[in-house]
Amino acid sequence: SLGFQDINFFYFPFPNLSIFVIPFQLLSMISFLPSYWIWTIINWIFLIGYFFYFIRQITPKSRKQKFSSSILFALLFSFPTFNNYSCGQIDALLFICAGEIIRNSIQRKQFTTGIWIGLLVLKPQLIVLIIPSLLIQRSFPILKGAIVSGSLLTLSSLFISGTKGFMGMIKLWLGFLPGMASNFPEGMM
């Protein structure tokens, strides 16, 4: 114990596919405060580690050091990053997905780009605009990759939660459509 006898906190329902609940089930085996810090530290490690990997992959060697230091500072100390980690969010995975979408697009690996886009079912609101734009652009190899990975994650989640749990999640998503108190566009700027 770190001296906290009673921790008051609020929570929102987990509006993600069941496959993404697995790490949280493992962390729920320990008390709240240590599990929060473990999750936060793991996410910081992935965020920083992937950041350096991404910069090495896309930046010319002559600009790497200065460019990466200033961008990393802005990334780590921005309000959205701080807010996401203080709330225990899952944005390191989204950051990796976005980076891999960019990296594979630069390398013209369309199907692989689509695989990474499909992983954005982690936050379905992100792909609501991406999939129609892929259809309009006739980017069918990217769309195929997105359908493959998105379908695998969705079917895995259906298997994990069953029909009733899966339908409950869809109902939860539909409940978010009009907006809610956790929508915070000011914090995203």
N, C-alpha and C positions, 0 to 999 in steps of 0.2 A: 504494500500500500504506500502511496506517495503522500499520505496525510489527508486525502479526500475521503470523507465518510459518506457523503451524499452528493451526487452530481446531478444537477438539474439541467436537462437539455431537451430540445425539441427535435423532432424528426419529421421527415416527409416520407410518404410511401416510396418504395423502391421501384421506379417505373422502367426497369430494364429487363431484358430477357433473362430467364432463369439461369442460363449458362453463365452469366456474369455474376451470379450470386455466390458461386462456389468459393471464391476467396473470402467473402464475408462470413460464410458458414464456418470456415476454418478459424477465422479470427474471433468468432463469437465464442469459441471454446475457452478464451481467456477473458479477464475482466476488461471493462470498457476502456479505461485510460491507457493501459499498455497496448491494447489492440489498436487504438487510434494512432498512437505514436509509431507502432510497427508499420501500419498501413501508410502513414504519412512519410516516413523515412524511406520505405520501399519505393513509393511514388517519386520522391525527390531523386533517388538514385537513378531510376529509369528515365526521368525527365532530363537530368543533367547528362547521363551517359548517352542517351539517344541524341541529345542536342549535339554533342561533340562528334558522334558518328555521322550525323546528318551534315554538319558543316564540313567535315573532311570529305564527304562524298560530292558535295555540290559547289564548293568554293575553290577558286584557283589558289594554288599554293602561296603565291605572293601576298594574298590578302587575308589568309586564314587567321593569324593570331589577333590582329587588331579587330577584325570583323567579329570573330567569335566572342571575344571578351566583352565588347560593347553590347552585342545582341544578348548574350547570356545574362549580363547585368540587368538589361531591360526586361528580359523574360522573367527572371527570378524575383525581381522586386516590383513588378507591376501589381496593381490592385487585383485584377482578375486571377492571377496566379496565387497570390496570398489568400484571397477569398476562397478559391477552390480548395486549397489545401487545408485551410482552417475549418472548412465544412466537410472534409473527408471525401472529396469528390474523386472521380475516376478519370480525370482529364489527361493523365500521363499516357494512357492507352490511346485516347483520341489524338494526342499530340503525335504519337508514333504513327498512327494511321494516316494522319494528314501529311506527315513527313514522307512516308513511304508512297503515298499517292503522288506527291510532287516528284520525288526521286525517280519513281518508275515511269512517270509521264515524261520526264526529261530524257530518260533512256529509251523512250518509245516502246515500253513493255506494256502493251495495252491490256492484255488479259490479267497480268499481275496487278496493274493499276486497279482494275475492276475488283480483284480479290480484296484489296485493301479498302476500296469503297464499300464493298459488302460488309466489311467488319464494322462499318459505321452504324449498323443496326443497334449497336450499343446505345446510340442516341438517335432514334429513328427520325426525329425532327430534322436531323442533318441531311438525311437522304431524300426527304420529301421533294426537295428542289433539284437535287443532283440527278436522280433517275429520269425525271421528265426531260431535263436538259440533255442527257445522253441520248434519249430517244429522238429529240429534235435534231441533234447533231449527227444522228445515225452512227453513233460510236458503238457499234454492236459488239466488237471484241471486249471492250471495257464493260459493257452491260452484261455480257455473258459471265465474266469474272465476278461481277457484283452479285449476280443471281446465284452463282454457285456458292460463294462464301456466305451470303445472306441467308440462303435456303438452309445450308448446313447448320448455321447457328440457330435459326428459327426452329428447325425440326429437332435439334438437340434440346432446345428449351421446351418444346412441346412434350418431348419424351420425359424430361425432368419434372415438369410441373403438372403434366396431365392436361386433359381437355378443360377441366373446370378451372385450374390455376391459370392456364393460358388465356382462357376467355376472361378471367378476372383481370389479367394484365391489360388486355385490350380495352376493357371497360375503364380501367384506370387511365390509360392513354387518352381515351375519349373524354374523360373528365378533365384532363389538362388542356383541352383545346381552347376553352374560353379564356384561359389565363388563370394564374393563381398567385398567391403572395410570394412564392419563391422565384417567380419570373423577375429578373433584375437586370434589365438592359443597360441601366446606368453603370453597373459594375462591370460590364463587358467592354467598356470603352477605354 
